[in-house]
C-alpha cells in the first residue's frame, strides 16, 4: 500500500511539473507585438493620379486585322483625400472621372484566304463618374517609419454614358447606353516614404464583388437591359495601381 501511494505521489508530482513547464513555455514564446505610429493621428492624406493615352493607326496590321485606320484616346483623373482619425487608421474618399473615345475609319477582318469582312465608320465615346469611400489600416515593417504596408477597404459607386455609332448616311445606326456600377473590394498595398510628407504607394486587388447594370437604346426604338455580377477571390494582376500620396 505504501509503495502504491508513493507511485501515485510521484505521478501527481510529474503532472504538476509538466504543467508548470508548459506554462513557462507559453510565457517564454508569447508574442509582444509593438505597433509604431506610422501615420499619426490628425494627419491628412491626399493625392491625385492622372493618366492619358492616345494612339493613331494608318494601314496598321495586327493578327486578323488588316488595313486598320483610326485613332483612339483615354483620359482618367482620380483625386483622393483621407483623414487619420486615430494612429494608423484613416478614412476618406476618392473621385474618378474617365473618358474614352475610339474612331475606326476602316478595317478588314481576314479569317482566312476565303473569309474576310470589312468594318468602317465605327465611332464610340464614353465617360464615367465614380465615387469611392475608403478605409485604411497601416502597419509599419518593424520599427521603421519609412516602410509599411496598408490594407484598404473600398466601396465604390458610380455610372456613366456611352454612345456607339456605325455606318453613314441612310445606313447609320446608333446605340445610347447608361450604366450603373457598384463595387466592394479589399486592396492591400506597400507604402514607402520618400521624406516626411510624400510617399510612393502600390496596391493590388485581391478580393471584391462588382455589380453592373446597363440600359441601351438602339436607333431610339429598341430598349435592352443587361445585368452582370462578378466576384473575385484571388490576386488580380490587372488591378495593380501605382501612385504618389502626400501626408500633411
C-alpha positions as CSV (number, residue, x, y, z in Angstrom):
1,X,0.0,0.0,0.0
2,X,2.8,2.4,0.9
3,X,4.5,1.6,-2.4
4,X,1.4,2.3,-4.4
5,X,0.8,5.7,-2.6
6,X,4.4,6.6,-3.4
7,X,3.9,5.9,-7.1
8,X,0.7,7.9,-7.1
9,X,2.5,10.8,-5.4
10,X,5.3,10.6,-8.0
11,X,2.8,10.6,-10.8
12,X,1.0,13.7,-9.5
13,X,4.3,15.5,-9.0
14,X,5.2,14.7,-12.6
15,X,1.9,16.1,-13.9
16,X,2.4,19.3,-11.9
17,X,5.9,19.6,-13.2
18,X,4.8,19.2,-16.8
19,X,2.0,21.7,-16.3
20,X,4.5,24.2,-14.8
21,X,6.9,23.7,-17.7
22,X,4.1,24.2,-20.2
23,X,3.0,27.4,-18.5
24,X,6.6,28.7,-18.6
25,X,7.0,27.8,-22.2
26,X,3.8,29.7,-23.1
27,X,5.1,32.7,-21.3
28,X,8.5,32.5,-23.0
29,X,7.1,32.3,-26.5
30,X,4.3,34.8,-26.0
31,X,4.4,37.4,-28.8
32,X,4.9,41.0,-27.9
33,X,3.9,43.0,-31.0
34,X,4.9,46.6,-30.9
35,X,2.9,49.0,-33.2
36,X,4.8,52.1,-34.3
37,X,2.8,55.3,-35.1
38,X,3.3,55.0,-38.9
39,X,0.7,57.7,-39.7
40,X,-0.1,59.9,-36.7
41,X,-3.5,61.0,-35.6
42,X,-4.6,64.3,-37.2
43,X,-2.7,63.8,-40.5
44,X,-4.3,64.5,-43.9
45,X,-3.6,62.1,-46.8
46,X,-4.1,63.5,-50.2
47,X,-3.0,62.8,-53.8
48,X,-4.1,62.7,-57.4
49,X,-3.4,60.4,-60.3
50,X,-3.8,61.4,-63.9
51,X,-3.4,59.1,-66.9
52,X,-3.7,59.8,-70.7
53,X,-3.1,57.6,-73.7
54,X,-3.5,58.2,-77.4
55,X,-2.8,56.1,-80.5
56,X,-3.2,56.6,-84.2
57,X,-3.3,53.8,-86.8
58,X,-2.6,54.2,-90.6
59,X,-2.9,51.0,-92.6
60,X,-2.0,49.1,-89.4
61,X,-2.0,45.3,-89.3
62,X,-2.4,43.2,-86.2
63,X,-3.3,39.4,-86.2
64,X,-6.5,39.1,-88.2
65,X,-7.0,42.9,-88.6
66,X,-5.6,44.5,-91.8
67,X,-5.7,48.0,-93.3
68,X,-6.6,49.4,-89.9
69,X,-7.2,53.2,-90.0
70,X,-8.4,55.2,-87.0
71,X,-7.5,56.7,-83.7
72,X,-8.3,56.4,-80.0
73,X,-7.6,58.1,-76.7
74,X,-8.3,57.6,-73.0
75,X,-8.2,60.0,-70.1
76,X,-8.6,59.5,-66.4
77,X,-8.2,61.7,-63.3
78,X,-8.6,60.5,-59.6
79,X,-8.1,62.9,-56.7
80,X,-8.0,61.3,-53.2
81,X,-8.5,62.8,-49.7
82,X,-8.3,60.9,-46.3
83,X,-8.1,61.9,-42.7
84,X,-6.2,60.0,-39.9
85,X,-8.7,59.9,-37.0
86,X,-6.6,57.5,-35.0
87,X,-2.9,56.4,-35.2
88,X,-2.6,54.2,-38.4
89,X,-6.3,54.5,-39.2
90,X,-7.6,56.7,-42.0
91,X,-10.9,57.2,-43.7
92,X,-11.9,59.3,-46.7
93,X,-12.9,59.2,-50.3
94,X,-11.8,59.2,-53.9
95,X,-13.5,60.7,-57.0
96,X,-12.7,59.4,-60.5
97,X,-13.6,60.6,-64.0
98,X,-12.8,58.6,-67.1
99,X,-13.4,59.5,-70.7
100,X,-12.7,57.3,-73.8
101,X,-13.1,57.7,-77.5
102,X,-12.5,55.4,-80.4
103,X,-12.9,56.2,-84.0
104,X,-12.4,53.4,-86.6
105,X,-12.5,54.7,-90.2
106,X,-11.9,51.4,-91.9
107,X,-10.6,47.9,-91.2
108,X,-10.5,44.4,-92.8
109,X,-11.0,41.3,-90.7
110,X,-9.4,38.4,-92.5
111,X,-10.0,35.0,-91.1
112,X,-8.5,33.0,-93.9
113,X,-7.9,33.3,-97.7
114,X,-11.6,32.9,-98.5
115,X,-13.3,34.6,-95.5
116,X,-13.0,38.3,-94.8
117,X,-15.1,41.2,-93.5
118,X,-15.0,44.9,-93.8
119,X,-15.7,47.3,-90.9
120,X,-15.9,51.1,-91.4
121,X,-17.3,54.3,-89.9
122,X,-17.4,53.0,-86.3
123,X,-17.4,55.6,-83.6
124,X,-17.6,55.1,-79.8
125,X,-17.4,57.7,-76.9
126,X,-18.0,57.2,-73.2
127,X,-17.5,58.9,-69.9
128,X,-17.9,57.6,-66.3
129,X,-18.1,59.2,-62.9
130,X,-17.1,57.1,-59.8
131,X,-17.1,57.9,-56.1
132,X,-15.3,55.6,-53.6
133,X,-15.4,55.5,-49.8
134,X,-12.0,54.4,-48.4
135,X,-10.9,53.0,-45.0
136,X,-7.2,52.2,-44.4
137,X,-5.2,50.5,-41.7
138,X,-1.4,51.0,-41.7
139,X,1.3,48.6,-40.3
140,X,5.0,49.5,-40.0
141,X,7.6,47.0,-41.0
142,X,9.4,46.5,-37.7
143,X,10.2,49.8,-36.0
144,X,10.7,51.6,-39.3
145,X,8.7,54.7,-40.1
146,X,9.7,54.7,-43.8
147,X,8.5,51.3,-45.0
148,X,5.0,50.0,-44.2
149,X,2.0,48.1,-45.5
150,X,-1.6,49.0,-45.6
151,X,-5.0,47.4,-46.1
152,X,-7.6,49.4,-48.0
153,X,-11.3,48.7,-47.9
154,X,-13.2,50.2,-50.9
155,X,-16.9,50.8,-51.5
156,X,-17.3,52.3,-55.0
157,X,-20.5,53.6,-56.7
158,X,-21.0,55.4,-60.0
159,X,-22.2,55.4,-63.5
160,X,-21.8,56.9,-66.9
161,X,-23.0,57.2,-70.5
162,X,-21.7,55.9,-73.8
163,X,-22.6,56.3,-77.5
164,X,-21.9,53.9,-80.3
165,X,-22.5,54.9,-84.0
166,X,-21.9,52.6,-87.0
167,X,-22.3,53.4,-90.7
168,X,-23.0,56.6,-92.6
169,X,-25.9,58.2,-94.4
170,X,-29.1,56.1,-94.6
171,X,-27.3,53.1,-93.2
172,X,-26.3,55.0,-90.0
173,X,-27.3,53.1,-86.8
174,X,-26.5,54.1,-83.2
175,X,-26.9,52.9,-79.6
176,X,-27.0,55.1,-76.5
177,X,-26.2,53.4,-73.1
178,X,-26.4,54.4,-69.5
179,X,-24.7,52.3,-66.8
180,X,-24.7,51.9,-63.1
181,X,-21.7,50.4,-61.2
182,X,-21.3,49.1,-57.7
183,X,-18.1,47.6,-56.3
184,X,-16.8,46.5,-52.9
185,X,-13.3,45.3,-52.5
186,X,-10.1,44.8,-50.5
187,X,-6.8,46.1,-51.8
188,X,-3.6,45.6,-49.7
189,X,-0.5,47.6,-50.6
190,X,3.0,48.8,-49.8
191,X,4.0,52.3,-48.8
192,X,7.5,53.8,-49.0
193,X,8.1,57.3,-47.6
194,X,10.5,59.4,-49.7
195,X,10.5,62.1,-47.0
196,X,8.3,63.2,-44.1
197,X,5.5,64.4,-46.4
198,X,5.4,62.2,-49.6
199,X,5.3,58.5,-50.2
200,X,5.1,56.1,-53.2
201,X,2.3,53.5,-53.0
202,X,1.5,50.3,-54.8
203,X,-1.6,48.2,-54.2
204,X,-3.4,45.3,-55.8
205,X,-7.0,44.0,-55.5
206,X,-7.3,40.5,-54.0
207,X,-11.0,40.4,-53.0
208,X,-14.0,42.1,-54.4
209,X,-17.6,42.0,-55.6
210,X,-18.9,44.0,-58.6
211,X,-22.4,44.7,-60.0
212,X,-23.2,46.4,-63.3
213,X,-26.5,47.4,-64.9
214,X,-26.7,48.8,-68.4
215,X,-29.7,50.2,-70.3
216,X,-29.2,50.6,-74.0
217,X,-31.5,52.2,-76.6
218,X,-30.8,51.4,-80.3
219,X,-32.0,53.7,-83.0
220,X,-34.3,55.3,-80.4
221,X,-36.6,52.2,-80.8
222,X,-35.2,49.1,-79.3
223,X,-34.5,49.1,-75.5
224,X,-32.4,46.4,-73.8
225,X,-31.2,45.9,-70.2
226,X,-28.1,44.0,-69.2
227,X,-27.1,42.9,-65.7
228,X,-23.8,41.3,-64.5
229,X,-22.3,40.3,-61.2
230,X,-18.7,39.2,-60.6
231,X,-16.8,38.1,-57.6
232,X,-13.0,37.9,-57.2
233,X,-11.3,35.9,-54.5
234,X,-7.7,35.8,-56.0
235,X,-4.8,38.1,-56.9
236,X,-5.9,40.4,-59.7
237,X,-2.8,41.5,-61.6
238,X,-4.8,43.8,-63.8
239,X,-5.8,45.9,-60.8
240,X,-2.2,46.9,-59.7
241,X,-2.0,50.7,-59.3
242,X,0.9,53.0,-58.5
243,X,0.6,56.4,-57.0
244,X,2.2,59.2,-55.0
245,X,0.5,60.4,-51.8
246,X,1.2,63.4,-49.6
247,X,0.9,63.2,-45.8
248,X,0.2,66.7,-44.3
